Amino acid sequence: MDINQLIRKRRTIHDYIAGKPVDDSVIKTAIETACWAPNHHLTEPWHFYLLQQETIKSVCELNRSMLISSKGEEAAEKKYARWMSIPGWLVVTCIKSDDELKYTEDYAACCCAIQNLMLVLCEQGIGSKWSTGPVTRDERFYDLVWVDPEAEKIIGIVWYGYAAEVPKTIRKPAQQVLTELP
Ligand SMILES: Cc1cc2nc3c(=O)[nH]c(=O)nc-3n(C[C@H](O)[C@H](O)[C@H](O)COP(=O)(O)O)c2cc1C
């Protein structure tokens, strides 16, 4: 697929076909390609955690318990069932740094890697969603995915699978976001 078409085609997918998982080999190749993102000083600041059922269930349970207090039991159960039906789970982290500039640039590089990953998946007909919901900032989540918060920052969950529905969205035309200078 032409790169312009691919970038425009990728959508954040909220609903996946349940019981139709993506092969781990596909996601592993996509991760390898994602790592060809630009990164200043070749720091390669990203790490990917591929979750399997046991961890996924624990994360869904944690999210349910967090939601019970904020949104009530019914909403929490609904979200639990929805999350449990998502076929693919990746957690992406960025290596932390005390050097603010380095950390800003490393975070930017990780964002590029996630976009790469989502585009590679999209090209293969696999949908994805980058999520930064409250659970991703909870220290219990760090424990569940074995991430040391002193060393790495979780920058998102990337869900993936075959889309049950592809949403529509819009973008501003280029003339609204482009200023041409002499
Ligand atoms: C850093 C980042 C965090 C995001 N977190 C969430 C999220 O927590 N929940 C959500 O529904 N979408 C999340 N999204 C997806 C955006 O909502 C989505 O990209 C936006 O609506 C545009 O839609 P598109 O990806 O289909 O172009 C996130 C996207 C980015 C880049």
PDBQT file of the ligand as one rigid body, heavy atoms in Angstrom, charges set to zero:
ROOT
HETATM    1  C1  LIG A 201      -0.503   9.528  23.334  1.00  0.00    +0.000 C 
HETATM    2  C2  LIG A 201      -1.877   9.046  22.949  1.00  0.00    +0.000 A 
HETATM    3  C3  LIG A 201      -2.708   8.578  23.937  1.00  0.00    +0.000 A 
HETATM    4  C4  LIG A 201      -3.997   8.094  23.615  1.00  0.00    +0.000 A 
HETATM    5  N1  LIG A 201      -4.803   7.630  24.618  1.00  0.00    +0.000 NA
HETATM    6  C5  LIG A 201      -6.064   7.256  24.332  1.00  0.00    +0.000 A 
HETATM    7  C6  LIG A 201      -6.929   6.813  25.355  1.00  0.00    +0.000 A 
HETATM    8  O1  LIG A 201      -6.545   6.709  26.534  1.00  0.00    +0.000 OA
HETATM    9  N2  LIG A 201      -8.199   6.492  25.026  1.00  0.00    +0.000 N 
HETATM   10  C7  LIG A 201      -8.651   6.586  23.725  1.00  0.00    +0.000 A 
HETATM   11  O2  LIG A 201      -9.811   6.296  23.484  1.00  0.00    +0.000 OA
HETATM   12  N3  LIG A 201      -7.833   6.966  22.728  1.00  0.00    +0.000 NA
HETATM   13  C8  LIG A 201      -6.555   7.298  22.996  1.00  0.00    +0.000 A 
HETATM   14  N4  LIG A 201      -5.713   7.695  21.988  1.00  0.00    +0.000 N 
HETATM   15  C9  LIG A 201      -6.156   7.614  20.587  1.00  0.00    +0.000 C 
HETATM   16  C10 LIG A 201      -6.734   8.933  20.128  1.00  0.00    +0.000 C 
HETATM   17  O3  LIG A 201      -7.950   9.159  20.782  1.00  0.00    +0.000 OA
HETATM   18  C11 LIG A 201      -6.900   8.868  18.614  1.00  0.00    +0.000 C 
HETATM   19  O4  LIG A 201      -5.630   8.792  18.022  1.00  0.00    +0.000 OA
HETATM   20  C12 LIG A 201      -7.639  10.093  18.073  1.00  0.00    +0.000 C 
HETATM   21  O5  LIG A 201      -8.983  10.052  18.450  1.00  0.00    +0.000 OA
HETATM   22  C13 LIG A 201      -7.564  10.193  16.549  1.00  0.00    +0.000 C 
HETATM   23  O6  LIG A 201      -8.114   9.032  15.954  1.00  0.00    +0.000 OA
HETATM   24  P1  LIG A 201      -7.268   8.135  14.949  1.00  0.00    +0.000 P 
HETATM   25  O7  LIG A 201      -6.140   7.502  15.746  1.00  0.00    +0.000 OA
HETATM   26  O8  LIG A 201      -8.236   7.110  14.434  1.00  0.00    +0.000 OA
HETATM   27  O9  LIG A 201      -6.730   9.022  13.877  1.00  0.00    +0.000 OA
HETATM   28  C14 LIG A 201      -4.428   8.139  22.262  1.00  0.00    +0.000 A 
HETATM   29  C15 LIG A 201      -3.560   8.608  21.265  1.00  0.00    +0.000 A 
HETATM   30  C16 LIG A 201      -2.301   9.058  21.604  1.00  0.00    +0.000 A 
HETATM   31  C17 LIG A 201      -1.383   9.563  20.519  1.00  0.00    +0.000 C 
ENDROOT
TORSDOF 0
